[in-house]
């Protein structure tokens, strides 16, 4: 078998195992409150880092100012609880208009 196929199968099995362990150990393992807080904070930090990387970089360099502006507009609209379609379409429009205006 190809090494890529083997890795995909291994990741599939690992993902399935993680999803299976949660319900199986739900009532049997007590996790301290501090560990739960750190896990929640770690998840937030990871998501923010992923967002920043996707919003600010492209091909190993700065993506320009249009994409971060679109992400910022989307964040404000999501914070104001705008409908998802409005958030996405407005962010796309802001980014496209800025790029058309030469903001990059």
C-alpha positions as CSV (number, residue, x, y, z in Angstrom):
1,X,0.0,0.0,0.0
2,X,1.0,3.6,-0.6
3,X,2.4,5.4,2.5
4,X,-0.3,8.1,2.1
5,X,-3.1,5.6,2.2
6,X,-1.6,4.0,5.3
7,X,-1.4,7.4,7.0
8,X,-4.9,8.3,6.1
9,X,-6.2,5.0,7.5
10,X,-4.1,5.5,10.7
11,X,-5.6,8.9,11.2
12,X,-9.1,7.6,10.6
13,X,-8.6,4.9,13.2
14,X,-7.1,7.3,15.7
15,X,-10.0,9.8,15.2
16,X,-12.5,7.0,15.6
17,X,-10.8,5.8,18.8
18,X,-10.8,9.3,20.3
19,X,-14.5,9.7,19.6
20,X,-15.2,6.3,21.1
21,X,-13.2,6.9,24.3
22,X,-15.2,10.0,25.2
23,X,-18.6,8.3,25.8
24,X,-16.9,5.1,27.1
25,X,-15.1,6.9,29.9
26,X,-17.6,9.7,30.6
27,X,-18.7,8.7,34.1
28,X,-15.5,6.8,35.1
29,X,-12.8,9.5,35.0
30,X,-12.9,12.6,37.2
31,X,-11.1,15.5,35.7
32,X,-10.1,18.3,38.1
33,X,-11.7,21.7,37.6
34,X,-8.3,23.3,36.9
35,X,-7.6,20.9,34.1
36,X,-11.0,21.6,32.6
37,X,-10.3,25.3,32.7
38,X,-6.8,24.9,31.1
39,X,-8.3,22.6,28.4
40,X,-10.9,25.2,27.6
41,X,-8.3,28.0,27.5
42,X,-6.0,25.9,25.3
43,X,-8.8,25.3,22.8
44,X,-9.5,29.0,22.6
45,X,-5.8,29.8,22.1
46,X,-5.5,27.2,19.4
47,X,-8.5,28.5,17.5
48,X,-7.3,32.1,17.8
49,X,-3.9,31.1,16.5
50,X,-5.5,29.2,13.6
51,X,-7.6,32.2,12.8
52,X,-4.7,34.6,12.9
53,X,-2.6,32.3,10.7
54,X,-5.3,32.0,8.1
55,X,-6.3,35.7,8.2
56,X,-2.8,37.2,8.1
57,X,-0.6,34.9,6.0
58,X,-0.5,33.6,2.5
59,X,2.3,31.5,1.0
60,X,4.5,32.2,4.0
61,X,4.2,35.9,3.9
62,X,1.8,38.7,4.9
63,X,-1.6,38.4,3.1
64,X,-2.1,42.1,2.7
65,X,-4.7,44.3,4.5
66,X,-7.8,43.2,2.6
67,X,-8.2,39.8,4.1
68,X,-7.6,40.9,7.8
69,X,-10.2,43.7,7.2
70,X,-12.7,41.2,6.0
71,X,-12.1,38.9,8.9
72,X,-12.4,41.8,11.3
73,X,-15.8,42.8,9.7
74,X,-16.9,39.2,10.0
75,X,-15.9,39.1,13.6
76,X,-17.8,42.2,14.5
77,X,-20.9,41.0,12.7
78,X,-20.7,37.6,14.3
79,X,-20.3,39.3,17.7
80,X,-23.4,41.4,16.9
81,X,-25.2,38.1,16.2
82,X,-25.8,38.7,12.5
83,X,-27.1,35.8,10.4
84,X,-24.3,33.5,9.1
85,X,-25.0,34.3,5.5
86,X,-24.8,38.0,6.2
87,X,-21.5,37.6,8.0
88,X,-19.9,35.6,5.2
89,X,-21.2,37.7,2.3
90,X,-20.3,41.0,4.0
91,X,-16.8,39.7,4.7
92,X,-16.4,38.6,1.1
93,X,-17.7,41.9,-0.2
94,X,-15.4,44.0,2.1
95,X,-12.4,41.9,1.1
96,X,-13.2,42.1,-2.7
97,X,-13.8,45.8,-2.6
98,X,-10.6,46.5,-0.8
99,X,-8.7,44.3,-3.2
100,X,-10.4,46.0,-6.2
101,X,-9.4,49.4,-4.7
102,X,-5.8,48.2,-4.6
103,X,-5.4,47.5,-0.9
104,X,-4.1,44.0,-1.6
